[in-house]
Amino acid sequence: MAEIVVTDEFKSWYLALNDEDGETVVYLASLLEQKGIALGTPYSSALRGTRFPFRELRSKSHGRALRIIYAYDKRRDAVLIIGGDKHGNPKFYREIIPQAESIWRAYLKEQAQNKP
């Protein structure tokens, strides 16, 4: 069972969602928590075009293509980095991957500084 950790950026995105999309995200996170690294398609897949071993949670929610970029940290916690709606945006990955990489680098730096 994976523990779920969220970044501030993910939390901000999640809190701005409507109730239906929020429920979808909670469902995806619960699947990830239950299955951990064994969660596969159609709910999770490896993300290409990034310097890090990112994965994405995927769902269609009421005509929206919700995507949540996540990765596992050294403690093997699943860190939900950032989310977005891919529907109708051909530049989605070109825009979100650099954001996710920046957030992830900051997360790793913070974790290294808080080491016991």
N, CA, C and O atoms as a GROMACS GRO file, in nm:
protein
  464
    1MET      N    1   0.085  -0.118   0.000
    1MET     CA    2   0.000   0.000   0.000
    1MET      C    3   0.089   0.125   0.000
    1MET      O    4   0.176   0.139   0.086
    2ALA      N    5   0.068   0.212  -0.094
    2ALA     CA    6   0.148   0.334  -0.107
    2ALA      C    7   0.085   0.447  -0.026
    2ALA      O    8  -0.037   0.463  -0.022
    3GLU      N    9   0.170   0.524   0.040
    3GLU     CA   10   0.121   0.645   0.105
    3GLU      C   11   0.118   0.756   0.001
    3GLU      O   12   0.208   0.768  -0.081
    4ILE      N   13   0.013   0.838   0.006
    4ILE     CA   14  -0.003   0.946  -0.091
    4ILE      C   15   0.042   1.077  -0.026
    4ILE      O   16  -0.002   1.111   0.085
    5VAL      N   17   0.128   1.149  -0.095
    5VAL     CA   18   0.175   1.281  -0.053
    5VAL      C   19   0.139   1.377  -0.166
    5VAL      O   20   0.146   1.340  -0.283
    6VAL      N   21   0.101   1.499  -0.132
    6VAL     CA   22   0.068   1.597  -0.236
    6VAL      C   23   0.154   1.722  -0.220
    6VAL      O   24   0.192   1.760  -0.110
    7THR      N   25   0.185   1.783  -0.333
    7THR     CA   26   0.257   1.909  -0.332
    7THR      C   27   0.157   2.023  -0.315
    7THR      O   28   0.037   2.004  -0.333
    8ASP      N   29   0.207   2.140  -0.282
    8ASP     CA   30   0.120   2.258  -0.272
    8ASP      C   31   0.053   2.288  -0.406
    8ASP      O   32  -0.063   2.329  -0.411
    9GLU      N   33   0.128   2.268  -0.514
    9GLU     CA   34   0.074   2.296  -0.648
    9GLU      C   35  -0.039   2.200  -0.682
    9GLU      O   36  -0.140   2.241  -0.740
   10PHE      N   37  -0.023   2.074  -0.646
   10PHE     CA   38  -0.131   1.979  -0.669
   10PHE      C   39  -0.253   2.017  -0.586
   10PHE      O   40  -0.366   2.017  -0.636
   11LYS      N   41  -0.229   2.048  -0.460
   11LYS     CA   42  -0.340   2.084  -0.370
   11LYS      C   43  -0.418   2.203  -0.423
   11LYS      O   44  -0.541   2.204  -0.419
   12SER      N   45  -0.348   2.305  -0.473
   12SER     CA   46  -0.415   2.423  -0.530
   12SER      C   47  -0.501   2.385  -0.649
   12SER      O   48  -0.615   2.431  -0.661
   13TRP      N   49  -0.447   2.301  -0.737
   13TRP     CA   50  -0.522   2.255  -0.854
   13TRP      C   51  -0.646   2.177  -0.809
   13TRP      O   52  -0.757   2.200  -0.858
   14TYR      N   53  -0.627   2.085  -0.716
   14TYR     CA   54  -0.736   2.000  -0.669
   14TYR      C   55  -0.848   2.084  -0.606
   14TYR      O   56  -0.966   2.061  -0.634
   15LEU      N   57  -0.813   2.180  -0.524
   15LEU     CA   58  -0.914   2.262  -0.455
   15LEU      C   59  -0.995   2.348  -0.551
   15LEU      O   60  -1.105   2.392  -0.516
   16ALA      N   61  -0.943   2.373  -0.670
   16ALA     CA   62  -1.014   2.454  -0.769
   16ALA      C   63  -1.110   2.370  -0.856
   16ALA      O   64  -1.185   2.425  -0.935
   17LEU      N   65  -1.106   2.238  -0.841
   17LEU     CA   66  -1.192   2.151  -0.922
   17LEU      C   67  -1.336   2.157  -0.875
   17LEU      O   68  -1.364   2.187  -0.759
   18ASN      N   69  -1.429   2.126  -0.968
   18ASN     CA   70  -1.568   2.113  -0.927
   18ASN      C   71  -1.584   1.980  -0.855
   18ASN      O   72  -1.493   1.898  -0.854
   19ASP      N   73  -1.700   1.958  -0.794
   19ASP     CA   74  -1.721   1.838  -0.712
   19ASP      C   75  -1.705   1.708  -0.791
   19ASP      O   76  -1.645   1.613  -0.740
   20GLU      N   77  -1.756   1.703  -0.912
   20GLU     CA   78  -1.747   1.581  -0.992
   20GLU      C   79  -1.602   1.547  -1.024
   20GLU      O   80  -1.560   1.432  -1.009
   21ASP      N   81  -1.526   1.646  -1.068
   21ASP     CA   82  -1.384   1.622  -1.100
   21ASP      C   83  -1.305   1.590  -0.973
   21ASP      O   84  -1.215   1.506  -0.975
   22GLY      N   85  -1.340   1.655  -0.863
   22GLY     CA   86  -1.274   1.626  -0.736
   22GLY      C   87  -1.296   1.482  -0.694
   22GLY      O   88  -1.203   1.417  -0.645
   23GLU      N   89  -1.417   1.431  -0.712
   23GLU     CA   90  -1.446   1.292  -0.679
   23GLU      C   91  -1.365   1.197  -0.767
   23GLU      O   92  -1.318   1.093  -0.721
   24THR      N   93  -1.350   1.233  -0.893
   24THR     CA   94  -1.269   1.152  -0.984
   24THR      C   95  -1.124   1.145  -0.937
   24THR      O   96  -1.063   1.038  -0.939
   25VAL      N   97  -1.070   1.258  -0.896
   25VAL     CA   98  -0.932   1.263  -0.847
   25VAL      C   99  -0.917   1.180  -0.720
   25VAL      O  100  -0.818   1.108  -0.704
   26VAL      N  101  -1.013   1.190  -0.630
   26VAL     CA  102  -1.008   1.110  -0.507
   26VAL      C  103  -1.010   0.961  -0.541
   26VAL      O  104  -0.939   0.882  -0.480
   27TYR      N  105  -1.092   0.923  -0.638
   27TYR     CA  106  -1.099   0.784  -0.681
   27TYR      C  107  -0.963   0.737  -0.736
   27TYR      O  108  -0.915   0.630  -0.699
   28LEU      N  109  -0.903   0.818  -0.822
   28LEU     CA  110  -0.771   0.782  -0.878
   28LEU      C  111  -0.666   0.769  -0.768
   28LEU      O  112  -0.586   0.676  -0.769
   29ALA      N  113  -0.666   0.863  -0.675
   29ALA     CA  114  -0.568   0.859  -0.566
   29ALA      C  115  -0.589   0.736  -0.478
   29ALA      O  116  -0.493   0.677  -0.430
   30SER      N  117  -0.715   0.698  -0.457
   30SER     CA  118  -0.741   0.580  -0.376
   30SER      C  119  -0.695   0.453  -0.447
   30SER      O  120  -0.644   0.361  -0.383
   31LEU      N  121  -0.712   0.448  -0.580
   31LEU     CA  122  -0.660   0.334  -0.655
   31LEU      C  123  -0.508   0.326  -0.642
   31LEU      O  124  -0.453   0.218  -0.621
   32LEU      N  125  -0.442   0.440  -0.654
   32LEU     CA  126  -0.297   0.444  -0.642
   32LEU      C  127  -0.254   0.401  -0.501
   32LEU      O  128  -0.155   0.329  -0.486
   33GLU      N  129  -0.326   0.446  -0.402
   33GLU     CA  130  -0.294   0.410  -0.264
   33GLU      C  131  -0.308   0.259  -0.243
   33GLU      O  132  -0.226   0.197  -0.175
   34GLN      N  133  -0.412   0.200  -0.302
   34GLN     CA  134  -0.436   0.057  -0.286
   34GLN      C  135  -0.339  -0.029  -0.365
   34GLN      O  136  -0.286  -0.128  -0.313
   35LYS      N  137  -0.314   0.009  -0.490
   35LYS     CA  138  -0.236  -0.076  -0.580
   35LYS      C  139  -0.087  -0.040  -0.585
   35LYS      O  140  -0.005  -0.125  -0.618
   36GLY      N  141  -0.054   0.084  -0.553
   36GLY     CA  142   0.086   0.127  -0.558
   36GLY      C  143   0.145   0.112  -0.697
   36GLY      O  144   0.079   0.145  -0.796
   37ILE      N  145   0.267   0.062  -0.705
   37ILE     CA  146   0.335   0.053  -0.834
   37ILE      C  147   0.270  -0.048  -0.928
   37ILE      O  148   0.300  -0.050  -1.047
   38ALA      N  149   0.181  -0.131  -0.876
   38ALA     CA  150   0.111  -0.229  -0.960
   38ALA      C  151  -0.004  -0.167  -1.039
   38ALA      O  152  -0.059  -0.232  -1.128
   39LEU      N  153  -0.040  -0.042  -1.009
   39LEU     CA  154  -0.149   0.022  -1.082
   39LEU      C  155  -0.103   0.049  -1.225
   39LEU      O  156  -0.004   0.119  -1.247
   40GLY      N  157  -0.174  -0.005  -1.319
   40GLY     CA  158  -0.137   0.011  -1.460
   40GLY      C  159  -0.248   0.072  -1.542
   40GLY      O  160  -0.338   0.137  -1.489
   41THR      N  161  -0.240   0.051  -1.672
   41THR     CA  162  -0.339   0.106  -1.763
   41THR      C  163  -0.474   0.044  -1.734
   41THR      O  164  -0.480  -0.073  -1.695
   42PRO      N  165  -0.580   0.115  -1.750
   42PRO     CA  166  -0.592   0.247  -1.811
   42PRO      C  167  -0.575   0.364  -1.714
   42PRO      O  168  -0.583   0.480  -1.754
   43TYR      N  169  -0.551   0.334  -1.586
   43TYR     CA  170  -0.546   0.440  -1.485
   43TYR      C  171  -0.411   0.507  -1.470
   43TYR      O  172  -0.404   0.623  -1.431
   44SER      N  173  -0.304   0.436  -1.500
   44SER     CA  174  -0.170   0.489  -1.480
   44SER      C  175  -0.078   0.443  -1.592
   44SER      O  176  -0.088   0.330  -1.640
   45SER      N  177   0.011   0.532  -1.632
   45SER     CA  178   0.110   0.495  -1.733
   45SER      C  179   0.235   0.580  -1.715
   45SER      O  180   0.232   0.686  -1.653
   46ALA      N  181   0.344   0.530  -1.772
   46ALA     CA  182   0.470   0.604  -1.767
   46ALA      C  183   0.457   0.730  -1.853
   46ALA      O  184   0.388   0.730  -1.955
   47LEU      N  185   0.523   0.834  -1.812
   47LEU     CA  186   0.519   0.961  -1.884
   47LEU      C  187   0.649   0.975  -1.962
   47LEU      O  188   0.758   0.965  -1.905
   48ARG      N  189   0.638   0.999  -2.090
   48ARG     CA  190   0.756   1.017  -2.176
   48ARG      C  191   0.793   1.164  -2.184
   48ARG      O  192   0.712   1.252  -2.157
   49GLY      N  193   0.919   1.188  -2.221
   49GLY     CA  194   0.963   1.325  -2.245
   49GLY      C  195   1.003   1.400  -2.119
   49GLY      O  196   1.004   1.523  -2.118
   50THR      N  197   1.037   1.328  -2.014
   50THR     CA  198   1.078   1.392  -1.890
   50THR      C  199   1.210   1.333  -1.841
   50THR      O  200   1.245   1.220  -1.875
   51ARG      N  201   1.281   1.410  -1.762
   51ARG     CA  202   1.410   1.365  -1.708
   51ARG      C  203   1.394   1.273  -1.588
   51ARG      O  204   1.490   1.209  -1.545
   52PHE      N  205   1.274   1.266  -1.534
   52PHE     CA  206   1.247   1.190  -1.413
   52PHE      C  207   1.153   1.074  -1.444
   52PHE      O  208   1.085   1.075  -1.546
   53PRO      N  209   1.149   0.973  -1.357
   53PRO     CA  210   1.059   0.860  -1.380
   53PRO      C  211   0.915   0.893  -1.339
   53PRO      O  212   0.859   0.831  -1.248
   54PHE      N  213   0.858   0.990  -1.407
   54PHE     CA  214   0.721   1.032  -1.378
   54PHE      C  215   0.622   0.933  -1.438
   54PHE      O  216   0.647   0.866  -1.538
   55ARG      N  217   0.507   0.929  -1.371
   55ARG     CA  218   0.393   0.854  -1.422
   55ARG      C  219   0.276   0.951  -1.422
   55ARG      O  220   0.284   1.060  -1.364
   56GLU      N  221   0.166   0.911  -1.486
   56GLU     CA  222   0.048   0.994  -1.482
   56GLU      C  223  -0.073   0.909  -1.449
   56GLU      O  224  -0.089   0.797  -1.499
   57LEU      N  225  -0.159   0.964  -1.364
   57LEU     CA  226  -0.290   0.907  -1.342
   57LEU      C  227  -0.380   0.967  -1.447
   57LEU      O  228  -0.372   1.087  -1.476
   58ARG      N  229  -0.467   0.884  -1.506
   58ARG     CA  230  -0.548   0.930  -1.619
   58ARG      C  231  -0.694   0.896  -1.596
   58ARG      O  232  -0.729   0.788  -1.550
   59SER      N  233  -0.778   0.992  -1.630
   59SER     CA  234  -0.922   0.969  -1.622
   59SER      C  235  -0.995   1.066  -1.712
   59SER      O  236  -0.951   1.179  -1.735
   60LYS      N  237  -1.106   1.020  -1.763
   60LYS     CA  238  -1.198   1.110  -1.831
   60LYS      C  239  -1.309   1.139  -1.733
   60LYS      O  240  -1.370   1.047  -1.677
   61SER      N  241  -1.335   1.265  -1.712
   61SER     CA  242  -1.438   1.306  -1.617
   61SER      C  243  -1.528   1.408  -1.683
   61SER      O  244  -1.491   1.524  -1.699
   62HIS      N  245  -1.646   1.364  -1.721
   62HIS     CA  246  -1.747   1.453  -1.777
   62HIS      C  247  -1.691   1.537  -1.893
   62HIS      O  248  -1.705   1.659  -1.895
   63GLY      N  249  -1.628   1.468  -1.988
   63GLY     CA  250  -1.575   1.535  -2.105
   63GLY      C  251  -1.437   1.596  -2.087
   63GLY      O  252  -1.383   1.656  -2.180
   64ARG      N  253  -1.380   1.582  -1.970
   64ARG     CA  254  -1.248   1.637  -1.944
   64ARG      C  255  -1.149   1.522  -1.935
   64ARG      O  256  -1.183   1.413  -1.888
   65ALA      N  257  -1.028   1.545  -1.979
   65ALA     CA  258  -0.921   1.443  -1.974
   65ALA      C  259  -0.825   1.482  -1.862
   65ALA      O  260  -0.721   1.544  -1.886
   66LEU      N  261  -0.860   1.444  -1.740
   66LEU     CA  262  -0.778   1.480  -1.624
   66LEU      C  263  -0.651   1.398  -1.620
   66LEU      O  264  -0.654   1.277  -1.643
   67ARG      N  265  -0.540   1.464  -1.591
   67ARG     CA  266  -0.411   1.398  -1.580
   67ARG      C  267  -0.344   1.448  -1.452
   67ARG      O  268  -0.346   1.567  -1.421
   68ILE      N  269  -0.285   1.355  -1.378
   68ILE     CA  270  -0.212   1.388  -1.256
   68ILE      C  271  -0.072   1.331  -1.270
   68ILE      O  272  -0.055   1.210  -1.284
   69ILE      N  273   0.026   1.417  -1.267
   69ILE     CA  274   0.166   1.375  -1.277
   69ILE      C  275   0.211   1.336  -1.136
   69ILE      O  276   0.193   1.412  -1.040
   70TYR      N  277   0.272   1.217  -1.126
   70TYR     CA  278   0.320   1.172  -0.996
   70TYR      C  279   0.450   1.095  -1.010
   70TYR      O  280   0.489   1.054  -1.119
   71ALA      N  281   0.515   1.076  -0.896
   71ALA     CA  282   0.640   1.000  -0.891
   71ALA      C  283   0.653   0.943  -0.751
   71ALA      O  284   0.583   0.983  -0.658
   72TYR      N  285   0.744   0.849  -0.737
   72TYR     CA  286   0.773   0.790  -0.607
   72TYR      C  287   0.900   0.851  -0.551
   72TYR      O  288   1.000   0.864  -0.622
   73ASP      N  289   0.894   0.888  -0.423
   73ASP     CA  290   1.014   0.943  -0.361
   73ASP      C  291   1.096   0.830  -0.298
   73ASP      O  292   1.060   0.712  -0.310
   74LYS      N  293   1.204   0.865  -0.230
   74LYS     CA  294   1.294   0.764  -0.173
   74LYS      C  295   1.228   0.679  -0.066
   74LYS      O  296   1.269   0.565  -0.042
   75ARG      N  297   1.125   0.734  -0.003
   75ARG     CA  298   1.052   0.657   0.098
   75ARG      C  299   0.947   0.565   0.035
   75ARG      O  300   0.878   0.490   0.104
   76ARG      N  301   0.936   0.573  -0.099
   76ARG     CA  302   0.839   0.497  -0.178
   76ARG      C  303   0.697   0.549  -0.159
   76ARG      O  304   0.600   0.476  -0.183
   77ASP      N  305   0.686   0.675  -0.117
   77ASP     CA  306   0.556   0.740  -0.114
   77ASP      C  307   0.523   0.788  -0.254
   77ASP      O  308   0.612   0.830  -0.328
   78ALA      N  309   0.396   0.781  -0.290
   78ALA     CA  310   0.352   0.834  -0.419
   78ALA      C  311   0.324   0.983  -0.401
   78ALA      O  312   0.238   1.022  -0.322
   79VAL      N  313   0.397   1.066  -0.475
   79VAL     CA  314   0.385   1.211  -0.462
   79VAL      C  315   0.306   1.264  -0.581
   79VAL      O  316   0.352   1.256  -0.695
   80LEU      N  317   0.187   1.318  -0.554
   80LEU     CA  318   0.106   1.379  -0.658
   80LEU      C  319   0.162   1.519  -0.679
   80LEU      O  320   0.151   1.606  -0.592
   81ILE      N  321   0.222   1.541  -0.796
   81ILE     CA  322   0.300   1.662  -0.820
   81ILE      C  323   0.214   1.777  -0.871
   81ILE      O  324   0.216   1.886  -0.815
   82ILE      N  325   0.138   1.750  -0.977
   82ILE     CA  326   0.054   1.854  -1.037
   82ILE      C  327  -0.051   1.787  -1.124
   82ILE      O  328  -0.031   1.676  -1.174
   83GLY      N  329  -0.162   1.854  -1.141
   83GLY     CA  330  -0.268   1.800  -1.224
   83GLY      C  331  -0.312   1.900  -1.328
   83GLY      O  332  -0.278   2.018  -1.322
   84GLY      N  333  -0.386   1.850  -1.425
   84GLY     CA  334  -0.437   1.937  -1.530
   84GLY      C  335  -0.539   1.867  -1.616
   84GLY      O  336  -0.564   1.747  -1.602
   85ASP      N  337  -0.599   1.944  -1.705
   85ASP     CA  338  -0.698   1.893  -1.799
   85ASP      C  339  -0.638   1.897  -1.939
   85ASP      O  340  -0.612   2.005  -1.994
   86LYS      N  341  -0.616   1.780  -1.995
   86LYS     CA  342  -0.552   1.769  -2.126
   86LYS      C  343  -0.649   1.795  -2.242
   86LYS      O  344  -0.605   1.826  -2.353
   87HIS      N  345  -0.778   1.784  -2.217
   87HIS     CA  346  -0.877   1.792  -2.324
   87HIS      C  347  -0.864   1.920  -2.406
   87HIS      O  348  -0.869   2.031  -2.353
   88GLY      N  349  -0.846   1.902  -2.536
   88GLY     CA  350  -0.840   2.016  -2.628
   88GLY      C  351  -0.712   2.097  -2.622
   88GLY      O  352  -0.706   2.205  -2.680
   89ASN      N  353  -0.610   2.048  -2.554
   89ASN     CA  354  -0.485   2.123  -2.544
   89ASN      C  355  -0.371   2.041  -2.603
   89ASN      O  356  -0.314   1.957  -2.533
   90PRO      N  357  -0.337   2.063  -2.731
   90PRO     CA  358  -0.229   1.985  -2.792
   90PRO      C  359  -0.091   2.013  -2.731
   90PRO      O  360   0.002   1.935  -2.752
   91LYS      N  361  -0.077   2.121  -2.656
   91LYS     CA  362   0.051   2.156  -2.593
   91LYS      C  363   0.056   2.112  -2.446
   91LYS      O  364   0.148   2.148  -2.373
   92PHE      N  365  -0.041   2.034  -2.402
   92PHE     CA  366  -0.053   1.999  -2.262
   92PHE      C  367   0.077   1.946  -2.202
   92PHE      O  368   0.124   1.999  -2.101
   93TYR      N  369   0.135   1.844  -2.263
   93TYR     CA  370   0.255   1.784  -2.206
   93TYR      C  371   0.376   1.876  -2.216
   93TYR      O  372   0.461   1.877  -2.127
   94ARG      N  373   0.385   1.953  -2.324
   94ARG     CA  374   0.496   2.049  -2.337
   94ARG      C  375   0.489   2.155  -2.229
   94ARG      O  376   0.592   2.211  -2.190
   95GLU      N  377   0.369   2.183  -2.181
   95GLU     CA  378   0.352   2.284  -2.077
   95GLU      C  379   0.365   2.225  -1.936
   95GLU      O  380   0.428   2.286  -1.850
   96ILE      N  381   0.306   2.109  -1.913
   96ILE     CA  382   0.299   2.056  -1.777
   96ILE      C  383   0.428   1.986  -1.734
   96ILE      O  384   0.463   1.991  -1.616
   97ILE      N  385   0.499   1.923  -1.826
   97ILE     CA  386   0.621   1.851  -1.786
   97ILE      C  387   0.726   1.945  -1.727
   97ILE      O  388   0.781   1.912  -1.622
   98PRO      N  389   0.757   2.059  -1.788
   98PRO     CA  390   0.855   2.149  -1.724
   98PRO      C  391   0.809   2.196  -1.586
   98PRO      O  392   0.890   2.212  -1.495
   99GLN      N  393   0.679   2.220  -1.570
   99GLN     CA  394   0.626   2.259  -1.438
   99GLN      C  395   0.648   2.147  -1.338
   99GLN      O  396   0.694   2.170  -1.226
  100ALA      N  397   0.614   2.025  -1.378
  100ALA     CA  398   0.628   1.909  -1.289
  100ALA      C  399   0.775   1.887  -1.252
  100ALA      O  400   0.806   1.857  -1.137
  101GLU      N  401   0.864   1.902  -1.348
  101GLU     CA  402   1.007   1.884  -1.320
  101GLU      C  403   1.056   1.986  -1.219
  101GLU      O  404   1.133   1.953  -1.128
  102SER      N  405   1.014   2.109  -1.234
  102SER     CA  406   1.055   2.216  -1.142
  102SER      C  407   1.001   2.188  -1.001
  102SER      O  408   1.074   2.202  -0.903
  103ILE      N  409   0.875   2.151  -0.991
  103ILE     CA  410   0.814   2.119  -0.862
  103ILE      C  411   0.884   2.000  -0.798
  103ILE      O  412   0.911   2.000  -0.678
  104TRP      N  413   0.915   1.898  -0.879
  104TRP     CA  414   0.980   1.778  -0.828
  104TRP      C  415   1.120   1.807  -0.776
  104TRP      O  416   1.160   1.757  -0.671
  105ARG      N  417   1.196   1.890  -0.849
  105ARG     CA  418   1.330   1.927  -0.802
  105ARG      C  419   1.321   1.998  -0.666
  105ARG      O  420   1.400   1.971  -0.576
  106ALA      N  421   1.225   2.088  -0.654
  106ALA     CA  422   1.207   2.160  -0.527
  106ALA      C  423   1.166   2.063  -0.416
  106ALA      O  424   1.212   2.076  -0.302
  107TYR      N  425   1.081   1.968  -0.448
  107TYR     CA  426   1.038   1.868  -0.350
  107TYR      C  427   1.157   1.785  -0.302
  107TYR      O  428   1.175   1.764  -0.182
  108LEU      N  429   1.238   1.738  -0.397
  108LEU     CA  430   1.355   1.656  -0.361
  108LEU      C  431   1.454   1.736  -0.276
  108LEU      O  432   1.512   1.684  -0.181
  109LYS      N  433   1.472   1.863  -0.310
  109LYS     CA  434   1.563   1.948  -0.233
  109LYS      C  435   1.511   1.966  -0.091
  109LYS      O  436   1.588   1.958   0.005
  110GLU      N  437   1.382   1.989  -0.078
  110GLU     CA  438   1.321   2.004   0.054
  110GLU      C  439   1.334   1.876   0.136
  110GLU      O  440   1.363   1.880   0.256
  111GLN      N  441   1.313   1.761   0.072
  111GLN     CA  442   1.325   1.632   0.141
  111GLN      C  443   1.469   1.611   0.188
  111GLN      O  444   1.490   1.561   0.299
  112ALA      N  445   1.566   1.648   0.107
  112ALA     CA  446   1.707   1.631   0.144
  112ALA      C  447   1.743   1.719   0.263
  112ALA      O  448   1.822   1.679   0.348
  113GLN      N  449   1.686   1.839   0.268
  113GLN     CA  450   1.714   1.931   0.378
  113GLN      C  451   1.646   1.887   0.508
  113GLN      O  452   1.696   1.917   0.616
  114ASN      N  453   1.536   1.816   0.497
  114ASN     CA  454   1.461   1.773   0.616
  114ASN      C  455   1.498   1.633   0.664
  114ASN      O  456   1.430   1.575   0.748
  115LYS      N  457   1.605   1.580   0.609
  115LYS     CA  458   1.650   1.445   0.649
  115LYS      C  459   1.682   1.443   0.797
  115LYS      O  460   1.748   1.533   0.847
  116PRO      N  461   1.636   1.339   0.869
  116PRO     CA  462   1.669   1.331   1.012
  116PRO      C  463   1.814   1.297   1.035
  116PRO      O  464   1.858   1.287   1.150
   0.00000   0.00000   0.00000
